[in-house]
Amino acid sequence: MGTAQATQQQSASSTFSERLRNDTWQAHGAAEAHDFSRALLSGTLPREGYVALVVQHYFLYTALEEVSRALADHPVGGAVHFPELHRVPALERDLAFLCGPDWREAVAPLPATRAYAERIRWTADWPAGFIAHHYTRYLGDLSGGQLIKKVVQRTYGFDDGAGFEFYVFDRLGSLPRFKNGYRAALDALELDEAEQRRAVEEARLAYRFNNEMMAELDRSHPLPRTPDHAS
Ligand code: HEM
């Protein structure tokens, strides 16, 4: 059996959450292998690069949480409306800690972040597409994000909480249990085949937006990856 045929057969018998995971896993590999991700995870990202990432997160999650609130009562979009997951309050505290009380005047989105946030806002009219964006960010934060949390705390010498609250989900209880409940909420949605496929495609697009954002961060905060960059 050819690989494409095998993948199709697997997809046909998979739940929506399995599809989202399996059919984007290649894109996940690329995101994980990105120079910026690797620097973050290996503790070699300079502090300014980390702060720039927190700033971009602030603009992204502002869009995600705005749309989540707007769709709270929608039968599809409302399935992922978990206010206890929301990151903007934590990001605001992180930015005040990292940049000082006037941080709002000092932050701006990169062009790639602006485009990504615009796409998220666009899905306010397409709730299954919004779910794809929601899934890509929050399940990532609850998974690989928890590895990053430990490295970030150690690398930048943060005390408990301050500077990396973004990665702390202490209102959720057990994260594996929350993630299972999240996947069950996705699987309970009655999305037809075509809509599931479109949503998976949108999740792949979300990964591309993330990679673009990391590429721009990389360009604006060059990583010390070679001796030339080390000074
Ligand atoms: C340093 C970079 C990264 C590392 C080390 C990492 C690592 C991981 C790990 C270990 C898991 C759990 C896998 C499992 O359940 O078996 C995971 C899941 C996930 N990651 Fe990442 N990740 C990284 C970057 C990203 C990025 C940039 C995104 C998207 C913006 C992302 C989105 C996701 C999602 C959505 C899941 C959940 C998959 C699912 O169970 O459906 N990750 N990641």
Boltz pocket constraint, residues with backbone or C-beta under 6 A from the ligand:
constraints:
  - pocket:
      binder: B
      contacts: [[A, 17], [A, 20], [A, 21], [A, 28], [A, 31], [A, 32], [A, 33], [A, 37], [A, 38], [A, 40], [A, 41], [A, 135], [A, 136], [A, 137], [A, 138], [A, 139], [A, 140], [A, 141], [A, 143], [A, 144], [A, 145], [A, 147], [A, 148], [A, 206], [A, 207], [A, 210]]
      max_distance: 6.0
